[in-house]
Amino acid sequence: MKVDIYTSTKNGEKYLTVAKGTKLESLQLPEDIDPDLLVLSPFRTRLEINPEKEHKALDGVDVVKQINANGYAIHGAKTAIKLG
């Protein structure tokens, strides 16, 4: 699935992801959505997410599941550092 990712301009650790080409104004967001997610800036466009492959910055299975259920996904980013 190709997606467009937007980041909150109020909190850079919060993201809203939609299927590629989705207009944000067409989304039906819940009334109790985190207000930080109401002001967004484009972060990454046309990113390919394959839920069968691990992505280094996000949980692809969860993001795809949320998009399929809601038309959007709300998530953070993960970074794993392994020290040997």
Legacy VTK file of the C-alpha trace (Angstrom):
# vtk DataFile Version 3.0
C-alpha trace
ASCII
DATASET POLYDATA
POINTS 84 float
0.000 0.000 0.000
1.318 3.436 -0.888
0.695 6.072 1.756
1.164 9.744 2.489
2.341 10.618 5.996
1.638 13.892 7.759
3.196 15.073 11.009
1.656 17.274 13.667
3.071 20.786 13.622
2.414 20.953 17.375
4.074 17.656 18.292
6.554 16.125 15.857
6.130 12.684 17.435
2.511 12.332 16.236
1.619 11.238 12.711
-1.478 10.770 10.599
-1.125 8.461 7.601
-3.571 7.992 4.722
-3.658 6.038 1.478
-1.743 7.868 -1.270
-3.728 10.748 -2.730
-6.340 10.944 0.033
-7.485 14.507 0.658
-7.264 15.292 4.380
-10.404 17.427 4.241
-12.373 14.360 3.088
-11.563 12.414 6.275
-14.208 11.933 8.921
-12.099 12.303 12.043
-13.620 11.573 15.467
-14.672 14.547 17.560
-12.338 13.456 20.361
-9.239 13.312 18.138
-6.026 14.570 19.696
-6.017 18.320 18.926
-2.324 18.068 18.007
-3.438 16.151 14.904
-5.641 18.947 13.612
-2.689 20.979 12.305
-0.566 18.847 9.989
2.341 19.240 7.625
3.355 16.797 4.863
6.118 14.505 6.086
6.525 11.776 3.463
4.581 11.002 0.295
4.129 7.821 -1.689
5.848 5.636 0.904
5.320 1.950 0.173
4.203 -0.041 3.224
4.211 -3.806 3.002
2.683 -5.269 6.173
4.601 -8.495 5.587
7.939 -6.707 5.881
9.226 -4.917 8.959
9.521 -1.176 8.535
12.238 0.577 10.478
10.085 3.530 11.581
6.493 2.303 11.944
4.294 -0.727 12.540
3.153 -1.458 8.981
0.555 -4.046 10.033
-1.113 -1.600 12.421
-0.985 1.336 9.990
-2.553 -0.670 7.141
-5.174 -2.113 9.511
-6.166 1.383 10.714
-6.319 2.780 7.172
-8.526 -0.098 6.031
-10.848 0.380 9.018
-10.937 4.196 9.298
-9.444 5.702 6.148
-6.470 6.970 8.183
-3.968 5.810 10.790
-2.774 7.657 13.870
0.615 6.580 15.123
4.026 7.538 16.379
7.400 6.539 14.997
9.695 3.921 16.389
13.441 3.834 16.398
15.357 0.853 17.673
19.018 1.042 18.476
20.892 -2.139 19.282
24.135 -1.918 21.130
26.409 -4.910 20.926
LINES 1 85
84 0 1 2 3 4 5 6 7 8 9 10 11 12 13 14 15 16 17 18 19 20 21 22 23 24 25 26 27 28 29 30 31 32 33 34 35 36 37 38 39 40 41 42 43 44 45 46 47 48 49 50 51 52 53 54 55 56 57 58 59 60 61 62 63 64 65 66 67 68 69 70 71 72 73 74 75 76 77 78 79 80 81 82 83
